[in-house]
Amino acid sequence: MPLTMAMPGETVVIRKITGKDEVRQHLTELGFVADSTVTVISALAGNLILQVKESRVALDCSLASRIII
């Protein structure tokens, strides 16, 4: 299921990243890689604030939907 379905406070494991090469490369540079964990800090209208490693990252719903958990 896409990352947009995760609830605030939930820690999930990334299974794969979909989309064009540019999108996958951008998400990888932000720290979203397969088999890593991500914690959802907050969600509003599909847009997410996420804890990735030691950083917080905000993603809009179109990018978050490319991350499969």
ChimeraX attribute file (.defattr): number of C-alpha atoms within 10 A of each C-alpha:
attribute: neighborCount
match mode: 1-to-1
recipient: residues
	/A:1	11
	/A:2	18
	/A:3	21
	/A:4	24
	/A:5	13
	/A:6	18
	/A:7	15
	/A:8	15
	/A:9	12
	/A:10	11
	/A:11	15
	/A:12	17
	/A:13	16
	/A:14	18
	/A:15	15
	/A:16	16
	/A:17	23
	/A:18	14
	/A:19	12
	/A:20	9
	/A:21	10
	/A:22	9
	/A:23	14
	/A:24	19
	/A:25	15
	/A:26	12
	/A:27	19
	/A:28	13
	/A:29	10
	/A:30	13
	/A:31	17
	/A:32	21
	/A:33	20
	/A:34	15
	/A:35	12
	/A:36	15
	/A:37	16
	/A:38	21
	/A:39	19
	/A:40	21
	/A:41	17
	/A:42	17
	/A:43	20
	/A:44	11
	/A:45	8
	/A:46	16
	/A:47	17
	/A:48	23
	/A:49	18
	/A:50	21
	/A:51	18
	/A:52	17
	/A:53	12
	/A:54	7
	/A:55	9
	/A:56	15
	/A:57	14
	/A:58	15
	/A:59	17
	/A:60	15
	/A:61	17
	/A:62	11
	/A:63	21
	/A:64	21
	/A:65	20
	/A:66	20
	/A:67	22
	/A:68	18
	/A:69	21
